[in-house]
Amino acid sequence: MFRPSTVNRLFHTSRHFLKVVPEAVAKQNTTTRTMSSSDRPNGLKANKGIELLTFGTPNGHKASIILEELKEAYGKEYTFQSIPIMENIQKEPWFTKLGPNGRIPVIVDHDNKDFAVQEGLAILAYLTRKYDEKKLFSFEYDSDDYSLCEQWMAWQHGGLGPMQGQANHFYRLAKERIPYPTQRYIGETERLIGILENQLKDKEWLVGSKYSIADIACFSWVNCAYFAGIDIKSFPKVYQWCQRINDRPAVKKGVAIPSESKIINPAYEVRIKEEEGFADKEKELQDLRDKAKEQYNYKYSSP
């Protein structure tokens, strides 16, 4: 087992990231910084266009990226509110009336009788169905590519997202470092990213010959791979695909909603090079990961 003193030290190391994913901070500290009552969201603030309720997580980035793409392509304006998930604003009645699951992101389409949509997959589908008139990011309904796009989005929603989310938790956020789930969920995330690697071996995008909401759905998680203990550079085709997407102006804006993220891969790579002490602290986490894999004789394979 990992020593408690090491666990505690590494937990505090992870707080560099918790400005963006801060739920564990509330569990570890007796005093927690909260928003002032004047800043705290307590309802919708817009009356036209799309209103996005979000936070800087992979699921949140799905919604903000497609909204920025639609804004750039069609001039579709939107507003957003930051919903700090560590304060459980997403559990309040005004929010759950819009998103019954009490999770971000949620959008409200004020131009469609204030229609609310929860879940990243559903948001991607709704926004492109309603507002991607030229099918720049989606596909014709009766085409095979439409089905393929659905399949990759469902794959992410049911596989990559949940598994990588658990990897995030056990690798970086859990109070106790437990070897079995650490190697289990990191290993399954690696397997799933390996499937993307194979899909991209002779093509630039997941479906057809264009960037689409299938790419956005999967990218939003893969773009936070380092946070989950995944060496994304060991998947060269996926790494290049991420670079192509990160180079898009709308994506640069989208991953900075509601604020600049420290957990996305490009920010992580900068911190490793420039932030004093960060590389050493990450090396400690990686050593624990590798010991967990060794303990359970983990061997990478995909599919």
N, C-alpha and C positions, 0 to 999 in steps of 0.2 A: 504493500500500500504506500501511497505517497505521504510524506510527512506533513502534519498539519501546519508547521511553520512555513514550509515551502508553499503550501496551498494558500495560506493567508497572504503571503508576499505576492504571489502571482495574481490573486484576486485584485489586489490594489493596483497592480500593473494594468489590468484590464480596464480600469476606470478611465484611462486615456480615451477609450472608445465610448464610454457610457454617456458622454454628452449627446450621443446620437441614439444609443440603445440603453437607456438608463434604468430599466426596471430593477436590476439587481442592486443598484445603489440604495434604493429605498429599503431593501431588505437588510442592508449591511450597516446602515447609519441610523442613529437615534434621531438626528436632525436632518431634514431634507429640504433643500431649497424648493420653494413653490412659487408659482406665478402670483403676481399681485392680482387682487380682485378686478382691477380695471383692465388687466391684460388677459385674464383667463377667459377662454371661449365659453359662452353659455347659450349659444344659438347661432342660427345662420345670420350672415351679415349682408349678403347680396340679394338682389331682386331680379337679376337678369343674367343670362349666360350660364356657364358652368361654375359651380362652387365646389372646390375640393377641400375635404377635411383629411389631413394627412400628417405623416411624420417621416423622418429620414431613415426608412427601412427599405429592404428590397421590395416588399409589396407596395409601399408608398411610392417608390420610384417608378413602378409600372405605370401608375396613373399620371404622375407628373411628366414623365417622358412623352407619353402619347398626347397629352394636352399641349406640351410645347411643340411637338411635331405638327399637330393640327393648327396651332397658332401660326407657325412659320409657313405652312403650306396654304392655309385658307384664311388666315387672319382671325381665327376663332379665339376670342378672348375668354379668359377665365380668371377667377379669383381663388385664393386659397387661404385656409386657416391652419396654423400649426396646432396639432393636438398632442401635447406631450404625454406619451403613454404611461410614464412613470407616475403621473398624477391621477390616472384612471378617469380622465375626462371622457374617454370613449365608453365608459360604463354608465354615464349619467343619462337620465331619462330623455333629455332632448336629443342626445346622440343616438341612443338605441332605438328611438322612434324612426330614425333614418336608416341606421344599420343595426338590425336586431342582434347581430352576433357580437356587438361591442368591440369591433376591431377596425383599425384603419387599413386601407383608405375607404372613404365613402365619397361619392359625388352626388350633387343635387343639380338637376337640369331645370333651371328656373324658366327656360323657354319651352319646357314641356310639362307645364302644370306642376312644377316643383317635384318632378319625379326623381326619386332617390335610387341609387345603385350601390350595393356593397360588393366586396370581393374583387380583387385585381383582375381576374380572368373575365368576369362579367363586365367590369368597367371597360376593359380593352375592347370587348365585343360590342358593347352598347355604343361607345363613342365612334367607332369606325363604321358601324351600321348606320348611325344617324348622320355623321358629319364627314366621313371620308368619301365624298361623292365621286372622286376620280379613282378610287381604289388604289391610292398610293401606298397604303400600309395594310391593305386587306385584299380579299379576293372575291370574285364573282360567286354568288351563292350556289350556283349549280355546277361549279368547277371542282375537279379533283383537288386542286390546290386549296380550296376552301376547307375540304375535309382534312387534308394534311395539316393545315394551320390549326384546326380544332384539335387534332391529335397531339401536336407538340405542346399546345397550351394546356391540354388536359394532363399530359405527361408531367409538365412542370408543376401544375397545381396539385397533383396527387402524389408526386414522387420527389422531384428535386427540391421544391420548397420545404415540405415537411421534414425531409431527411437532413437538409442543410441547416434548417432551423434547430433541429436537435443537436447537430454537430456544433453550432454556435454555442448552444447552452452548455453542453458537457465539456467542450474544449476550453471555453473562455469565461463563461458567466457563472457556472455552478459554484456554490460555496465549497462543496467537497469535490475533489478530483477523483473520479471513479474510473478505473482503467477500462472496464468492459464496455460501457456505453460510449466512452470517448473513442475507442478504436472502431466500435460498431458503426457509429453514425458518420464518422469521418470516412471510414471505408466505403460505406454505402454511397456517400456523396461523391467520392472518387469514382466509384463504379458508374454512377449516373453521368458525371461529366465525361467519362470515357465514352459513353454512348453519343454525346454531342461531338466528341472528337472524331468518331467514326462517321457521323452524319456529315461533318464538314470537311472530310478528307479530300474531296474533289469538287467542292462548291463553296461559294462565299456566304450563302444565307441558308437558313434551315429549310425554307419552302420556296420552290420555284427559283426564279433568278432575281428576286428583289428582297430587300429589307422589309420586314412586316411585323405585325403584332406577335407573331410566334417568336421572333428574335427578341423583341422587347420583353416578353414574359420570361424567357429563359435567361437573358442577359442580366436582368435586374438582380437575380440571385447569383449568377456566376461572377458578376462584378464585385461581389463581396466575399469571394472565395477565401482570401487570405484570413479574413476574420474568423472563418470556420476551421482554420488549420490546414487548408488545402494549398499546395504549391501549384498555382495555376500555370506556371511556366512549364511544368511537366506535361502539359497538354498543349502542344504548340499550335495546332489548328484552332483550338478554342481561344487561346491567348491572342492570336491574330484577329480572330472574329471580334473579340472584345475590343481590341484596339480600333478596328474599323467603326464599331458602334460608338465608342467613346470619342471618336474624332468628329462626330456629328454635332453641329452647333446646338441643336435642340436637345440633344442628350446631355451635353455639358450643362445646360440650363436646368434640365429636368432633375438631374441628380443633386442639384444645389437647392431644391425645394424640399422643405421650407427653409433650410439653411445648409451651409456647406457641410458635406459629410466627411467624416474621418474614417469610415469603414469601407469605402469603395477601394478597389485595387489600386488605382493611380495614386490616391492619397496615401495609402499604406506604403507604396514603393518610395514615395518622397520622404515619409517619416523614417523609414529604415535608413535612408542615406543621410538625412539632415537632422533628425531629432536626437539630441544627446541622450544616450542610455536606452533608447527604444529598441535598437537591434539586440542588445544584451537581454533585455526583458523578454523579447519575443523568442530568443533562443531557449530560454528556460521553459517556456510553454511548449515549444517544439520538442524539446528533450522529453518532457512528460508524455507528449503524444507518441513519440517513437518508442518509449518504454512500454506504453500500453499496447501498441501494435506487436511488439516483441513478445510480451507476456502471453498474448493470445494467438501468436503465430500467424498474424495477419499477412495475407498475400493478395496483392492487387490483381483483380481480374474484371473484365468487362466484355460483353454484357453478362 
